[in-house]
């Protein structure tokens, strides 16, 4: 087991080192590219504000999800844990990251183990859905521009297919488990009817050919995956045969069941999910505007359309579970996509993404570090009591008993 942990750690840090090495050796990460124009300090200040506000809104989103899962905590506590979580996720190494700090605190305060884990899981999923939705919308709205750049329509459609595939599958999973399979399938059917109209509207008749075939095929695959998710996932509900088989025999089955059980926490509060998804779109929109403002403040010469095309996939890649918040990985994706969307005019896009990351990390240090140091003894106690292996093995029977008690009469 220890060898496996070491191998995973080496792989994760290897990804970071490889990405950074690639950026430096190819000249795609040159800090001199961040040349702040003194006449545009107000735009730089707006960029900083547009980095800070999404952080605060994400704390609001998590706080609302906790209330929806019947595990409320005071809002100031949610903000404090959010900033500490930012600090842990970026600067603290090891398996016990910021999300587990938050889970441990909520368990200790509310004795609701499942709700605590579900709130963090659904918070992450809502953030990802908001990013996927915004990325797909950006591609649709900027389609006229993309057709003028050679080779870009195929890249754009590929990205759209990937973003839409993930987004539709997650949305179908949430609707099928929290509301019902029939609602999810009805939504997929409506999207299927709209597919041809959208593709025909986006592609002029003169361009019908392989591009049109690829667009139809990609969207059909996405909708098929969403329909399959809506059909299969409810069969994984606790107590059903597929649930037991998945947990016992499927690789990653415990993680999958954790996802399903997390959705169940919101069957009685779909409004919390709807608000969280709305906030996620606003949050991700602000992140993209922050990158745009930073580009304008540093004279980077890229448009909002180019940033909105390049940033969402890079932010999805940046969310991969690698150390230091995905340092180097998101920068590489953003640099390559920005270079493609500008027909090679911008080769140093990684430094723009790095500038956004620096601002985000400064916020994490400035707010998260003092809060961590002030409550360090408390955090260490949470780490000892609610270590990852403890959460996985349910070694806190007292908490479990208290958590089940309010749901004894639940007949869902």
CORRA-V487311 format. One record per backbone hydrogen bond with DSSP energy under -1.0 kcal/mol. CO is the residue of the C=O (numbers start at 1). NH is the residue of the N-H. If there is no record, write none. Layout:
CO_NH ; CO_NH
This chain:
1_5 ; 2_6 ; 3_7 ; 4_8 ; 5_9 ; 6_10 ; 7_11 ; 8_12 ; 9_13 ; 10_14 ; 11_15 ; 12_16 ; 13_17 ; 14_18 ; 15_19 ; 16_20 ; 17_21 ; 18_22 ; 19_23 ; 20_24 ; 21_25 ; 22_26 ; 23_28 ; 23_29 ; 24_27 ; 30_33 ; 31_34 ; 33_35 ; 37_40 ; 38_41 ; 40_44 ; 41_45 ; 42_46 ; 43_47 ; 44_48 ; 45_49 ; 46_50 ; 48_52 ; 49_53 ; 52_56 ; 53_57 ; 54_58 ; 55_59 ; 56_60 ; 57_61 ; 58_62 ; 59_63 ; 60_64 ; 61_65 ; 62_66 ; 63_67 ; 64_68 ; 65_69 ; 66_71 ; 67_70 ; 74_78 ; 75_79 ; 76_80 ; 77_81 ; 78_82 ; 79_83 ; 80_84 ; 81_85 ; 82_86 ; 83_87 ; 84_88 ; 85_89 ; 86_90 ; 87_91 ; 88_92 ; 95_97 ; 97_101 ; 98_102 ; 99_103 ; 100_104 ; 101_105 ; 102_106 ; 103_107 ; 104_108 ; 105_109 ; 106_110 ; 107_111 ; 112_116 ; 113_117 ; 114_118 ; 115_119 ; 116_120 ; 117_121 ; 118_122 ; 119_123 ; 120_124 ; 121_125 ; 122_126 ; 123_127 ; 124_128 ; 125_129 ; 126_130 ; 127_131 ; 128_132 ; 129_133 ; 130_134 ; 131_135 ; 132_136 ; 133_137 ; 134_138 ; 135_139 ; 136_140 ; 137_141 ; 138_142 ; 140_143 ; 142_146 ; 143_147 ; 145_148 ; 146_149 ; 149_152 ; 151_155 ; 152_156 ; 153_157 ; 154_158 ; 155_159 ; 156_160 ; 157_161 ; 158_162 ; 159_163 ; 160_164 ; 161_165 ; 162_166 ; 163_167 ; 164_168 ; 165_169 ; 166_170 ; 167_171 ; 168_172 ; 169_173 ; 170_174 ; 171_175 ; 172_176 ; 173_177 ; 174_178 ; 175_179 ; 175_180 ; 180_184 ; 181_185 ; 182_186 ; 183_187 ; 184_188 ; 185_189 ; 186_190 ; 187_191 ; 188_192 ; 189_193 ; 190_194 ; 191_195 ; 194_198 ; 195_199 ; 196_200 ; 197_201 ; 198_202 ; 199_203 ; 204_207 ; 205_208 ; 209_213 ; 210_214 ; 211_215 ; 212_216 ; 213_217 ; 214_218 ; 215_219 ; 216_220 ; 217_221 ; 218_222 ; 219_223 ; 220_224 ; 221_225 ; 222_226 ; 223_227 ; 224_228 ; 225_229 ; 226_230 ; 227_231 ; 228_232 ; 229_233 ; 232_235 ; 233_236 ; 234_237 ; 237_240 ; 240_244 ; 241_245 ; 242_246 ; 243_247 ; 244_248 ; 245_249 ; 246_250 ; 250_253 ; 252_256 ; 253_257 ; 254_258 ; 255_259 ; 256_260 ; 257_261 ; 258_262 ; 259_263 ; 260_264 ; 263_266 ; 264_267 ; 269_272 ; 270_274 ; 271_275 ; 272_276 ; 273_277 ; 274_278 ; 275_279 ; 276_280 ; 277_281 ; 278_282 ; 279_283 ; 280_284 ; 281_285 ; 282_286 ; 283_287 ; 284_288 ; 285_289 ; 286_290 ; 287_291 ; 288_292 ; 289_293 ; 290_294 ; 291_295 ; 292_296 ; 293_297 ; 294_298 ; 295_300 ; 297_37 ; 303_307 ; 304_308 ; 305_309 ; 306_310 ; 307_311 ; 310_314 ; 311_315 ; 312_316 ; 313_317 ; 314_318 ; 317_320 ; 320_322 ; 323_326 ; 326_329 ; 326_330 ; 328_332 ; 329_333 ; 330_334 ; 331_335 ; 332_336 ; 333_337 ; 334_338 ; 335_339 ; 336_340 ; 337_341 ; 338_342 ; 339_344 ; 340_343 ; 342_345 ; 348_351 ; 349_353 ; 350_354 ; 351_355 ; 352_356 ; 353_357 ; 354_358 ; 355_359 ; 356_360 ; 357_361 ; 358_362 ; 359_363 ; 360_364 ; 361_365 ; 362_366 ; 363_367 ; 364_368 ; 365_369 ; 367_371 ; 368_372 ; 369_373 ; 370_374 ; 371_375 ; 373_376 ; 375_379 ; 376_380 ; 377_381 ; 378_382 ; 379_383 ; 380_384 ; 381_385 ; 382_386 ; 387_391 ; 388_392 ; 389_393 ; 390_395 ; 396_400 ; 397_401 ; 398_402 ; 399_403 ; 400_404 ; 401_405 ; 404_407 ; 405_408 ; 407_410
